[in-house]
Amino acid sequence: MKNEQLWKDIEALCALRGPSGREDAVREYLIREIEGHAAYEVDPLGNLLVRKKGKAPARRILQLSAHMDEVGFIVTHIDEKGFLSFAPVGGVQPEVTGGRLVLVGDNALPGMIGCKPVHLCEGKEDKEPGKLRDMKIDIGARDRAEAEKLVSPGDMVTFDGPVRHFGEGRVAGRALDDRAGCAMLLAMIREELACDCVFSFTVQEEVGCLGGEAAAYTLQPEIAIAVETTTAGDLAGVPEERKVCRLGQGPVVSFMDRGTIYTYDLYKKVRALADAHGIPNQTKEGVFGGNESRSLMTARGGCEVLAVSIPSRYLHSPACVADEADVEHTLALLRLLPEALAL
């Protein structure tokens, strides 16, 4: 049966705008939902740190972490015609940027990212994506004076788009990375756990995994689990050895990425745990990407670390795509970790 509360939280969290450094709305939602279930604090960087009492004291401190921020853009300049120059906040490619609808600033002003139309392209321009630096955000202003009444340099920009359920159990949303992870941790905080655990909802992962280091320094875990999404390359034309992971085959437990070599004993134990409970699971077939595990494992005195991720197509785009069953199976696996790892 579909976990209605989980999907309600995912849809609500994805509807909020929270690029790196501006995670306030996401944090406020989580605090409202955590009230009465656990003790929490907000650190000076903006991380939400949660200490949840379980049925028994923990033998080892287990931290589960998900980041609140999403990729986006920041306004850098307004030209004489009222167009906005911008820079990426996090890893966003030109291929997914031009022609997209966006929301600008705290008031969510509608705009669109304009690039040179194909009719005006010459030579290689019609075959190659434009540069982000050559694109502008059009908010419909007639000139600089009109635009300056609505927008200022430093305003944050996000892609615009709802969560959509489509096909045979698929879901799309611009901020599934990593609001789905936040929703799964929220589900665990609302429940009775086998033992005490700590949780972190971190800031600024997309611009260097900054929040994770501060969170782990404060919480001092012995084991830290990054709850994430990771790139699924099961697309037409992609060679089998570069598909990395696939939708519909369960949570991804990684052995290594470009930022972290994961604790091998943890990797084996968690995959065996999933197998023993009939939870489909897969590994990340290749050394690609990265997440805040590298910050969690090196904070303070260090800790054992692992990433458990939802496979997702089209990360860092206006619409990430995941499989609903993968999301629910990931939560099922996470629910087993306190008893298996911390008791």
C-alpha positions, 0 to 999 in steps of 0.5 A, a space after each residue: 500500500 502506498 505511504 500516503 504521508 510520505 508522498 504528502 511530505 515529498 510533494 510539500 517539500 518539493 513545492 518549497 523553494 530552497 536553493 543553497 543558502 536560502 533553505 529557510 522555508 524547507 527548514 520551517 516546514 520540517 520544524 513544524 512536523 518534528 515538533 513533539 516528536 524529538 528535540 531539535 536545534 538550528 545551528 549558526 549555519 542553518 542546519 537542523 539537528 535532531 536528537 530522537 529518543 528510541 526504545 533503548 540507548 544506542 551503543 553507537 551514535 548513528 547519524 542519518 543526514 539529508 540536505 535541504 538545498 536544491 540547485 538554482 541560480 543567483 542574479 548578478 546583474 540587470 542590463 539596460 533592457 531589463 534582462 537579468 544576468 545570473 550564475 549557477 548555484 550548484 552544478 547546472 548544465 546549459 543543456 537543461 537551462 535555456 528556455 526554462 521557466 523560473 521563479 526569481 527572488 523571495 516573491 517568486 517572480 515568474 521569468 524564463 531563461 532566454 538563449 539565442 533561438 535556433 533561427 539566429 544560430 550560425 556555424 556550431 551554435 545550432 549544434 552546441 548548447 549555449 554558455 550560461 554566461 550568455 543566457 539571460 532571465 527575462 522577467 517581462 520588464 521593459 528596461 532596467 528601471 522597471 526590473 530594478 523595482 522587482 529584482 536585485 543582484 543577489 536574488 535567488 532563482 529556482 526552476 519552476 515546476 510541480 511534482 507529477 506522478 506519471 507512467 507506471 509508478 514514476 514521479 518527477 520533481 525539480 527538488 527530489 534531490 534531496 527533499 525525498 531524503 528529507 521526507 524519509 528522515 522525517 518519517 523516521 523521526 515521527 516513528 518509534 525507533 529501536 534506539 536513540 539516533 541523531 538526524 541532520 537536515 543540512 544546508 549548502 550541499 550543492 555548493 561544496 557539502 558545507 553543512 554536512 561538516 558542521 552538522 557532523 562536528 556537532 553531533 559526533 557520529 560514529 556511523 553516518 549515513 547520507 540519505 540521497 538521490 544518485 544518478 540513474 543512467 538507464 537511458 536510451 543510447 547509454 552503454 550498459 557499463 555507464 548506466 550506474 544504477 537503474 530505476 525500479 531496482 531499489 535503493 542504491 548502496 554505494 562502495 565509492 564515488 568521486 568524493 568518498 570511499 565508503 566503509 566496506 564493512 558497512 557496505 556489505 552489512 547493509 546490502 546483506 540486511 536488505 537481502 535478508 528482509 527482501 528489499 530490492 537493492 543495487 550498487 552504484 556501478 562506477 565511480 561517479 558523482 559525490 555527496 556530503 558523505 565526504 564531509 560527514 566522515 572527516 568532521 571532528 575525529 572521523 566516522 564510518 560512513 555510507 550512502 543510501 540513495 534513491 536512483 534518479 534520472 535527470 538530476 540537477 534539472 527542472 524535473 528529476 525522475 524517480 520510481 515510487 517503489 524505489 522511494 518506499 523501499 529506500 525508507 524500508 531499508 533506512 528503518 532497519 538501520 538503527 537496530 542493525 547498526 547502533 544497538 
